[in-house]
């Protein structure tokens, strides 16, 4: 945790992606801290548990942090956005602020569709990796719940994986998720920036737009 809560202080919960750790969001965390936010940048067992178990595991820590700030915002990268959706469906804090998702596979990823049958993929990405496909049933829809909170989504349109982008991902994409599948019913705002999935959380424009949404409830670019 960075900083200490005080009257009027707003907090930001940061949730990393499936093959990452909290350190991947450290540059963005520093930017948020300089802007006056208190931060909770959580490490969680992204490759050892399913989405529901991850959300249940972090819920007590998030609730304690939420109790120390005037308002709790959430910023996520990749699968962290799905973890946030489950968390908010089950343990929504009373003082929830705004949510920003960077490259979230809200509609799943064709990459996961192509690889989830491989033993190596399942071994590396674990239970949550099997939940990242595009085919989702009613049970998973209930797991995520509706979006009835201010949500801004930043999608990328550059790829570090040209073969995957060409063969597996239809339309503009960030190398892992198509722009179309980042979108979500109920979202407040959506922008597409020239950035790639694995590095977008270090991109200055992404950081600036994240801060703008947390402050204004919308992105600056249209």
Buried (B, 14 or more C-beta within 10 A) or exposed (E): BBBEBEEEBBBBBBBBBBBBBBEBBBBBBBBBBEBEBBBBBBEBEBBEBBBBBBBBBBBEBBBEBBEBBBBBBBBBBBBBBBBBBBBBBEBBBEBBBBBBBBBBBBBBBBBBBBBBEEEEBBEEBBBBBBBBBBEBEEEBEEBBBEBEBBBBBBBBBBBEBEEBBEEBBEEBBBBBBBBBBBBBEEBBBBBBBEBBBBBBBBBEBBBBBBBBBBEEBBBEEE
